[in-house]
């Protein structure tokens, strides 16, 4: 089940929004302070964080700044729900790195359509705040321009083959990637590579990511490898 974190100091608004989202099948939680937003985001890795932006309340802006400055939460989609009278916060929210914003009142169907489309994508693909292209998946951050990888904020040193393998797995998260497909993605075209070589490089990739026995990368016997969907990974970690 996809989860949504609501950041709000208004209990009535939270209850209304929570009811709408719960009826649609989302798991909903509440954070009423910046510290709670960051802590719950790190613990639950929600599909999105809804920031209640209201006049005189800096929670949405401050929470967004903290989220986008943390490697573990940078890739989580932050959505501002801007209340009447708080339109002046829009520019500050953009500077803070908010991913999407809606001016209230917003119809429940419009918000649900956005969140359901977001939940259907196991991968967050976005431009980084510094303008470089990046892939964000769970706690893995891939900088495609500089060919750098980090996990939970820790730099991961990968060779070019392991980097391209990881990129392919992330781009096809939730689908089985055959050894032939990984060879095509990671090695130069036309070069012969034994399928067993793929196993060696997957082992190196797992070791570099700090995995023990599988973690996110799972072996599918006689088929290849799969990068678990976020929902399944959360269940196994829980």
N, C-alpha and C positions, 0 to 999 in steps of 0.2 A: 504494500500500500504506500502511495506517495504521501509525504508529510509536509505540512505547511506550518511555519512559525509566524505568529502574529505579534508584532511589537507595538504595544499600545498601553497608554495609561488610563484609557477609558474602558471601564469594565462593561458598560452597556454595549458599546460598539463591538468589543471583543465577543460578547455572547451572541450578538446578531450575526457577525461574520463567521464565528465558529459554527453556528447552527447551519448556515448556508453551505459551508465547506464540508461539514460532517455528513450532511444529507447527500452530498455529491460523492462521498466515499473517501475523502481525505482524512488523514490523522492530523489533528490540530493541537498546537500547544501555544502557550502565552508567555511572553516576556515583557516585563514592565519597566526594565532598566537596561542601560547599555551593557552592563556586566552580564545580565541574564541573557540578553540577545546573543552575545559572543559565546557564552558558556553553552547554551542550548544548541547553538549552531554547530559548535565543535562536537558536541555529544551525539546529535541526531542527524547531522548533514541533511537538512530538509531540502525538498525540491525548490522551494522559494521562501523568502522572508517578506512578509507584508508589513511595510512600515507605515504606521498611522501618522500622517503628517498633518498636524492641526495648529491653529494660531497660538503662539506663545509657548509651544512645547518643542524643545530642541531634540527630543528623543530620536526622531527619524534621521536627522542629519548626523548626529553624533554616533548613532549605531551604525549607519552606513559607512562612515569614515573608519570606524574600528574594524568592521567586517572586511573592507577592501584593503586594509593595511595588514591583515593577517593571512599568511599563506594558506592556512588550513580552511579559511572561509572565503577567500577571494573569489572562488568560482561559483559560489552559491548565488542564484539570481535574487537580487534585491529589488523589490517593487514598492514604489511609493504610492500610497493612496492619499491624495492631497484634498483636504477638506476645504469647503468654502471659507475664504478669508485667509488661507495659508498659501495662496498662489505665489507669493514672493519667495517661498522656500524652494521653488522649482530650480532656480539657478544654483543655489547652494547644494541641493541634492545632486544635480548633475556634476558639480565639482567634486562631490564626495564619492562619485563613481556609481550612482544608482543605475541599474540596468534598464528599468522600465518605470513609467509613472502613469497614473490615471487620476484625472480630476473628478472628484465626487460631486454630485451623485453618479454612480456607475451602476448599470444594470447587472444583477447577479450573473446573468447568462454571459455577458461580455467577459467578466472576470473569470468565470469558470472555463470558458472556451480557451482563454489564454493559459490558465494553469493546467488544464488537461492536455493541451498541446505540449506544454513544457514537460509535464510528467511522462509523456510518451517518448521522450528523447533521453536515452541513457547517458548521453554525452553533452556536456556544455561546451560549445565551440564559440569562442568570442575573441574580440581584439583585447589585448591587454591594455591596462591603463597607460602604459608607456608607448602604446601604438604598435607594439609587435604582435604578430599573430600567435595565438596559443590555444592549446587544448587543455581543458580542465575536466578531470574525472576523479570523483571521490576526493582523496587527499593527494592525488598526483597532478602536478602542474608541469606541462610541457611547453617550453618556449621554442616554437618552430623556427624562428629567425636565427636565434643564437645556438640552437641545438643543445639546449640545457634542460635538465629535468630536476624537479625537486619533489620530495614527498614529506608532508607535514612540516614544510619549511626547511627540510634538510636536503642539501645538494646531493644529487645522485650522479655518479660518473659512469656514463655508458659509452661503449664503442659505437661507431656508426651503424653497425649491423643491429646491435641491440636497440639502438635508438629508433631505427626504422621499423623494427619488429614491434616495439611498444606503440609507436604511432599507429601502425596498422591495427593492432589489437584494440586500441582506444577508439579508432574510427569505426570499428565494427563491433563495439561492445555489445555483449549479449548474443552474438552470433559465433558459431564455430568457425575458426580460421584453420583451414587445412595447412599442412606443411608445405604443399606446393604453392599456396597463396602467400605464405610467409616468405618462401624463397623468392618469389616474384617481387615482393615488396622490399626485401632487404638486400638482395644481391643484384649485381649488374645484369642486364638482360643478355641472354644467350650463354651465360656462364653455367656450367654444370655444377650442381651442388647436391650431395647425397642428403636424403631426407633425415638421416640420423644426425647430420650436422646441425639441423634445426634444434634437436633436443639439447645439444650442448649449449647453444646460444640462449635458449629459453632458460636453462639452468643458470647461466651467468646473469640473465636479466632478473630472475627471481632472487638470486643472491644479492644483486645490487639494490633491489627494492626492499631488501630486508625480510623477505618472505621465508616462512618455514613450512614446507610441505604443500604450499599452494597459495593460500591467501586469496588474492584477487584472480591470479592466473590459474586456471584449472585445466588439467589434462583430460581430454576426451579420447578414450582408448580407440585406436584404429581410425581416428578422425582428425585429430589435431588439438587445438587449444582454444579456450574461450575466456574472455575477460568478463567476469560475472557482472550482471546488471546491478545497479546500485541497490535496488530493493533487496535482492537476494544476499548481497554482501552485507547489508545492514542486519538482516536476519541472522546470518551466520556469526557476525561479530557480537550480536546481542545474546 
